[in-house]
Amino acid sequence: MAISKLQLPAGLLAHSLGDAAKLAETLALDVAERLRSAVTERGVATLVVSGGKSPVAFFQHLAKQELPWNRVVVSIADERWVPVAHADSNEGLVKRYLLTGAAAAAKFIGLYSPAATVDQAAKDADLALAELPAIDVLILGMGDDGHTASLFPKSPNLDTALLAEGARRCLPMLAPTVPHQRLTMTWALLSTARLPVLSIQGQAKLDTLAAALQPGPVKDMPIRAFLGASLQIYWCP
C-alpha cells in the first residue's frame, strides 16, 4: 500500500519520498523555510522535535541550513527521564546532531531535570516551558502502537495529557514496554503548533497510520489527536 492509497482527511498533506535520505533532506529544507518565514514575520521561530534514531539524519541536514539561529528556539516533545549524558536522552541527541556549528546559537529548552521524582521533574519542565514561544513547527514520530511524543495508550496520565483545555504543559508518562519513565508535552501545548509534521518510514508505520485513520477512541491510538487538516505527513518506504 502506498500513502496515496490512504483516505486522508480533507486538507491533510502527504509527501511521499523515495528513501530515508531524501525524506531527511526534504524535511530539513521545508522546515528551514518555515523557520525563516517565522523569524521574518515575528522575530523568533520555535521548533519542537522528537527523539529516537529516525530523526538523526534530519537533524544533521537542518543544522547545515542557513538560518538566523540566534532567533530560533528549540525544544523536544518528550524526554526519557535520564541524565543528558545518558545514551537514551533525547536532549543529548538533539545537542549532538542538531545544535552544532552555527545551529548551536539556538536557544534550547529541555524537559529533563535531576529532580527527586519524575513528578517533580515534570513540574520543573512545566515551568521551563512557560518560556517557550508559540510553536511554529512540530516534528512528531509515531510508534507501532499509535503513540506519539510520549502519549502512550494505557499510560496512567494519558487522559489528562489529552485534555484540549488542560492547564499542564508537561506530564510524567509511562511507556508500557521500555524501562525509562517519560516526560511529555501535553496535547494542550502540542496542538498549538502552526505546522505539525508527522515523519514516518516503512510499511509498518503506514499500516499503523491506516489503522489510526479509522474511527476509534483517541486514547487507543493517541496519534489520532493530530490527524487533522493542518498536519503534513512525510513518509518513505
C-alpha positions in Angstrom: 0.0 0.0 0.0 1.3 3.5 -0.9 0.5 6.6 1.1 -1.6 7.8 -1.8 -4.0 4.9 -1.2 -4.9 6.2 2.3 -8.1 8.0 2.8 -6.7 11.2 4.3 -8.9 14.0 5.8 -9.5 16.9 3.5 -6.6 19.3 3.6 -4.1 16.9 5.2 -1.0 17.0 3.0 1.2 13.9 2.5 4.7 13.9 1.0 5.9 10.6 -0.4 9.7 10.4 -0.7 11.9 7.8 -2.3 14.0 6.8 0.7 15.1 7.9 4.2 17.9 10.1 2.9 15.5 12.0 0.6 13.0 12.3 3.4 15.5 13.8 5.8 16.8 16.3 3.2 13.4 17.4 2.0 12.0 17.8 5.5 15.1 19.8 6.6 14.7 22.2 3.6 11.0 22.6 4.2 11.4 23.2 8.0 14.2 25.7 7.4 11.9 27.7 5.1 9.2 27.8 7.7 11.6 28.9 10.4 13.0 31.7 8.2 9.4 32.9 7.5 8.6 32.9 11.2 11.7 34.9 12.0 10.8 37.4 9.3 7.2 37.7 10.5 7.6 37.6 14.3 11.3 37.9 15.1 11.6 34.4 16.6 11.0 30.9 15.4 10.2 27.9 17.6 10.9 24.3 16.6 9.8 21.3 18.7 11.3 18.0 17.7 11.0 14.3 18.7 13.8 11.9 19.7 14.7 8.4 18.7 17.1 7.2 15.9 14.9 8.2 12.9 15.4 12.0 13.2 19.2 12.0 13.3 19.7 12.5 9.5 17.0 15.2 9.6 18.9 16.9 12.4 22.1 16.8 10.5 20.6 18.3 7.4 18.8 21.0 9.3 21.9 22.0 11.3 23.6 22.9 7.9 20.8 25.2 6.8 21.5 29.0 6.7 19.2 30.4 9.4 19.3 33.2 11.9 19.9 30.5 14.6 20.2 33.0 17.4 16.5 33.8 16.8 15.4 30.1 16.9 14.2 28.3 20.0 14.4 24.5 20.0 12.6 22.1 22.4 11.6 18.5 22.5 8.1 17.0 22.5 9.1 14.3 25.0 12.0 13.0 27.0 13.2 9.9 28.8 13.8 10.7 32.5 17.5 10.1 32.3 20.6 12.4 32.6 21.5 14.3 29.5 24.7 12.3 29.2 22.8 9.0 29.0 22.6 7.3 25.6 18.8 7.4 25.7 18.5 11.1 26.3 16.6 13.0 23.6 18.2 16.2 24.8 21.6 14.7 24.3 20.6 13.5 20.9 19.5 17.0 19.8 22.6 18.6 21.2 24.9 16.1 19.4 23.2 16.2 16.0 21.2 19.4 15.6 22.6 22.1 17.9 26.1 22.0 16.3 28.1 24.5 14.3 26.0 27.7 13.5 22.9 26.0 14.9 24.5 25.9 18.4 23.4 29.6 18.7 19.7 28.5 19.0 18.2 28.6 22.4 17.3 25.2 23.8 14.5 24.5 26.4 14.7 20.9 27.6 12.4 18.8 29.7 14.9 16.9 31.9 15.8 18.0 35.4 17.6 15.9 38.1 14.6 16.1 40.4 14.0 13.6 43.2 10.9 12.1 41.4 9.6 12.1 37.8 6.5 14.0 39.0 8.7 16.8 40.3 10.7 16.7 37.1 7.5 17.2 35.1 6.6 20.2 37.2 10.1 21.6 36.6 9.6 21.1 32.9 6.2 22.7 33.0 7.7 25.8 34.4 10.5 25.9 31.9 8.0 25.5 29.1 6.3 28.7 30.2 9.1 30.5 28.4 8.6 28.6 25.2 7.3 31.0 22.4 4.4 29.9 20.2 5.4 26.7 18.3 6.0 27.3 14.6 7.0 23.7 13.6 6.4 20.5 15.5 8.0 17.3 14.3 6.4 14.1 15.5 7.1 10.4 15.1 4.8 7.5 15.7 5.1 4.1 17.3 3.6 0.9 16.0 1.0 1.2 18.9 -0.1 4.6 17.6 1.7 6.6 20.3 3.3 9.9 19.5 5.6 12.1 21.7 5.2 10.0 24.9 1.5 9.9 24.7 1.2 6.1 25.2 -2.0 4.1 25.1 -2.9 3.0 28.7 -0.4 5.2 30.4 -1.8 6.4 33.7 -1.7 10.1 32.9 -3.0 9.8 29.3 -6.5 11.1 29.8 -5.1 14.3 31.5 -2.4 14.7 28.8 -5.0 14.6 26.1 -7.2 17.3 27.5 -7.7 20.1 25.0 -8.0 22.7 27.7 -5.5 21.2 30.1 -3.5 23.5 32.3 -0.3 21.4 32.2 2.3 21.8 29.6 4.2 18.7 30.6 3.3 15.5 32.4 5.1 12.3 33.5 4.2 9.3 31.4 4.9 5.6 31.5 5.9 3.6 28.4 4.5 0.1 28.6 7.4 -1.8 27.1 10.6 0.2 27.9 12.3 0.8 31.2 12.5 4.6 31.4 9.8 6.8 32.7 9.0 9.7 30.4 8.2 13.3 30.3 5.9 14.6 27.5 4.4 17.8 26.3 0.6 17.6 26.6 -1.9 17.8 23.7 -2.9 21.3 25.1 0.6 22.5 24.2 1.4 20.4 21.2 -1.9 21.3 19.5 -0.9 24.9 19.3 1.8 24.3 16.7 1.3 26.3 13.5 2.7 23.4 11.4 2.5 19.9 12.9 4.5 17.3 10.9 4.4 13.5 11.2 7.6 11.9 9.9 7.4 8.1 9.4 9.3 5.4 7.5 8.4 2.0 6.3 5.3 -0.1 5.6 4.7 -1.0 9.2 4.3 2.7 10.1 2.0 3.2 7.1 -0.2 0.3 8.3 -0.3 1.9 11.7 -1.3 5.2 10.2 -4.0 3.5 8.1 -5.4 2.0 11.3 -5.3 5.3 13.1 -7.3 6.9 10.3 -10.2 4.6 11.1 -12.8 5.7 13.6 -11.9 4.9 17.2 -11.0 6.4 20.6 -8.1 8.8 20.6 -6.8 7.1 23.8 -6.4 3.8 21.9 -4.1 5.4 19.3 -3.1 8.9 20.5 -1.7 9.9 17.1 -5.4 10.3 16.2 -5.5 13.6 18.1 -3.1 15.0 15.4 -4.7 13.7 12.2 -6.4 17.0 11.4 -6.3 19.1 8.3 -3.2 21.1 9.4 -0.9 18.1 9.7 1.7 17.3 7.0 3.0 13.8 6.7 6.4 12.9 5.3 6.8 9.2 4.5 9.2 7.0 2.7 9.3 3.2 2.2 
